[in-house]
């Protein structure tokens, strides 16, 4: 009986821990790269590239510290990309129901990205500008 209770508790703990993980979406990275690779494209329309529900997406520039990301998004976020120390990527972080759910590393590939004066993207306002050198 004790073994069953311990096993049940272990499952609950492990399940609870996994719910806080933010998925690194490599498929989305590939889709974004395909758009950027075509030099005729001057913007990325994000919503059609996603296959998950999201309310907001935040675009962070190279060297952005994790504390600044959390402050801007208003949620806790573990930056596993270590953006604070990198100049080769931008980071696109998606939120749903007030939680960070997925992120994508956007390889600069000799260009920069911008969402203009917007603080964040939304499914109906989802354009990222591509600024090529």
DRENDO-1510 file (C-alpha; in Angstrom, 1 decimal, always signed):
<recs>
REC; n; res; u; v; w
REC; 1; UNK; +0.0; +0.0; +0.0 .
REC; 2; UNK; +2.8; +2.4; +0.9 .
REC; 3; UNK; +4.5; +1.7; -2.4 .
REC; 4; UNK; +1.4; +2.6; -4.3 .
REC; 5; UNK; +1.0; +5.9; -2.4 .
REC; 6; UNK; +4.7; +6.7; -2.9 .
REC; 7; UNK; +4.5; +5.9; -6.6 .
REC; 8; UNK; +1.3; +8.1; -7.0 .
REC; 9; UNK; +3.1; +11.0; -5.2 .
REC; 10; UNK; +6.1; +10.6; -7.4 .
REC; 11; UNK; +4.0; +10.7; -10.5 .
REC; 12; UNK; +2.2; +13.9; -9.3 .
REC; 13; UNK; +5.4; +15.6; -8.5 .
REC; 14; UNK; +7.0; +14.7; -11.8 .
REC; 15; UNK; +3.9; +15.8; -13.7 .
REC; 16; UNK; +3.7; +19.1; -11.9 .
REC; 17; UNK; +7.4; +19.8; -12.7 .
REC; 18; UNK; +6.9; +19.1; -16.4 .
REC; 19; UNK; +4.0; +21.5; -16.6 .
REC; 20; UNK; +6.3; +24.4; -15.9 .
REC; 21; UNK; +8.7; +23.5; -18.8 .
REC; 22; UNK; +8.7; +25.9; -21.7 .
REC; 23; UNK; +9.0; +24.0; -25.0 .
REC; 24; UNK; +11.9; +24.9; -27.3 .
REC; 25; UNK; +10.1; +24.8; -30.7 .
REC; 26; UNK; +12.6; +23.8; -33.3 .
REC; 27; UNK; +10.0; +23.2; -35.9 .
REC; 28; UNK; +9.0; +26.9; -35.7 .
REC; 29; UNK; +12.7; +27.9; -35.9 .
REC; 30; UNK; +12.9; +26.0; -39.2 .
REC; 31; UNK; +9.8; +27.6; -40.5 .
REC; 32; UNK; +11.1; +31.1; -39.6 .
REC; 33; UNK; +14.5; +30.3; -41.1 .
REC; 34; UNK; +12.8; +29.3; -44.4 .
REC; 35; UNK; +11.0; +32.7; -44.6 .
REC; 36; UNK; +14.2; +34.6; -43.7 .
REC; 37; UNK; +16.3; +32.6; -46.2 .
REC; 38; UNK; +14.2; +34.0; -49.1 .
REC; 39; UNK; +15.7; +37.4; -49.5 .
REC; 40; UNK; +12.5; +38.7; -51.2 .
REC; 41; UNK; +10.7; +38.5; -47.8 .
REC; 42; UNK; +10.8; +41.6; -45.7 .
REC; 43; UNK; +8.5; +40.3; -42.9 .
REC; 44; UNK; +7.5; +37.2; -41.1 .
REC; 45; UNK; +3.8; +36.5; -40.4 .
REC; 46; UNK; +4.0; +34.4; -37.2 .
REC; 47; UNK; +0.5; +33.0; -36.6 .
REC; 48; UNK; +0.4; +30.8; -39.7 .
REC; 49; UNK; +3.7; +29.2; -38.7 .
REC; 50; UNK; +2.4; +28.2; -35.2 .
REC; 51; UNK; +0.3; +25.1; -34.5 .
REC; 52; UNK; -0.5; +25.9; -30.9 .
REC; 53; UNK; -2.6; +28.5; -29.0 .
REC; 54; UNK; -1.0; +31.7; -27.9 .
REC; 55; UNK; -2.1; +35.1; -26.7 .
REC; 56; UNK; +1.1; +37.1; -26.8 .
REC; 57; UNK; +4.6; +36.7; -28.2 .
REC; 58; UNK; +7.6; +38.8; -27.1 .
REC; 59; UNK; +10.7; +39.3; -29.3 .
REC; 60; UNK; +13.9; +39.8; -27.4 .
REC; 61; UNK; +17.1; +41.3; -28.8 .
REC; 62; UNK; +20.6; +39.8; -28.4 .
REC; 63; UNK; +22.1; +40.3; -24.9 .
REC; 64; UNK; +18.7; +40.7; -23.2 .
REC; 65; UNK; +19.0; +39.6; -19.5 .
REC; 66; UNK; +16.5; +37.1; -18.2 .
REC; 67; UNK; +15.3; +39.6; -15.5 .
REC; 68; UNK; +14.4; +42.1; -18.2 .
REC; 69; UNK; +12.5; +39.4; -20.1 .
REC; 70; UNK; +10.5; +38.4; -17.0 .
REC; 71; UNK; +9.7; +42.0; -16.2 .
REC; 72; UNK; +8.5; +42.8; -19.8 .
REC; 73; UNK; +6.4; +39.6; -20.0 .
REC; 74; UNK; +5.2; +39.7; -16.4 .
REC; 75; UNK; +5.9; +36.0; -15.9 .
REC; 76; UNK; +8.7; +33.8; -14.8 .
REC; 77; UNK; +10.8; +32.4; -17.6 .
REC; 78; UNK; +13.9; +30.3; -17.6 .
REC; 79; UNK; +16.1; +31.4; -20.5 .
REC; 80; UNK; +17.8; +28.2; -21.5 .
REC; 81; UNK; +19.2; +29.9; -24.7 .
REC; 82; UNK; +21.4; +32.2; -22.5 .
REC; 83; UNK; +20.4; +35.2; -24.6 .
REC; 84; UNK; +22.2; +37.5; -22.1 .
REC; 85; UNK; +25.5; +36.3; -23.5 .
REC; 86; UNK; +24.6; +35.9; -27.2 .
REC; 87; UNK; +24.6; +38.1; -30.2 .
REC; 88; UNK; +23.7; +35.5; -32.8 .
REC; 89; UNK; +20.0; +35.1; -32.1 .
REC; 90; UNK; +16.8; +36.8; -31.2 .
REC; 91; UNK; +14.4; +35.0; -28.8 .
REC; 92; UNK; +10.7; +34.8; -29.6 .
REC; 93; UNK; +8.7; +33.7; -26.4 .
REC; 94; UNK; +5.0; +32.8; -26.6 .
REC; 95; UNK; +2.5; +33.2; -23.7 .
REC; 96; UNK; -0.9; +31.6; -23.3 .
REC; 97; UNK; -3.2; +32.2; -20.3 .
REC; 98; UNK; -0.5; +34.2; -18.5 .
REC; 99; UNK; +2.3; +31.5; -18.8 .
REC; 100; UNK; +5.3; +31.1; -21.0 .
REC; 101; UNK; +4.6; +28.1; -23.1 .
REC; 102; UNK; +7.1; +28.0; -26.0 .
REC; 103; UNK; +10.1; +29.8; -27.4 .
REC; 104; UNK; +12.0; +29.9; -30.6 .
REC; 105; UNK; +15.6; +31.0; -31.3 .
REC; 106; UNK; +15.7; +33.2; -34.4 .
REC; 107; UNK; +19.1; +33.0; -36.0 .
REC; 108; UNK; +20.2; +36.5; -37.2 .
REC; 109; UNK; +21.8; +35.2; -40.4 .
REC; 110; UNK; +23.0; +38.8; -41.2 .
REC; 111; UNK; +19.7; +40.4; -40.5 .
REC; 112; UNK; +17.9; +42.0; -37.6 .
REC; 113; UNK; +14.2; +41.6; -36.5 .
REC; 114; UNK; +11.7; +44.2; -35.2 .
REC; 115; UNK; +8.1; +44.4; -34.1 .
REC; 116; UNK; +8.1; +48.2; -34.5 .
REC; 117; UNK; +6.8; +50.2; -31.6 .
REC; 118; UNK; +4.6; +47.3; -30.3 .
REC; 119; UNK; +5.4; +45.8; -26.9 .
REC; 120; UNK; +4.4; +42.3; -28.1 .
REC; 121; UNK; +2.8; +40.3; -30.9 .
REC; 122; UNK; -0.8; +38.9; -30.8 .
REC; 123; UNK; -2.3; +36.3; -33.2 .
REC; 124; UNK; -4.1; +39.1; -35.1 .
REC; 125; UNK; -1.0; +41.4; -35.0 .
REC; 126; UNK; +1.8; +39.1; -35.8 .
REC; 127; UNK; +4.3; +40.7; -38.1 .
REC; 128; UNK; +8.0; +40.7; -37.5 .
REC; 129; UNK; +10.0; +43.0; -39.8 .
REC; 130; UNK; +13.2; +41.6; -41.4 .
REC; 131; UNK; +15.9; +44.2; -41.6 .
REC; 132; UNK; +18.8; +43.0; -43.8 .
REC; 133; UNK; +22.3; +44.5; -43.7 .
</recs>
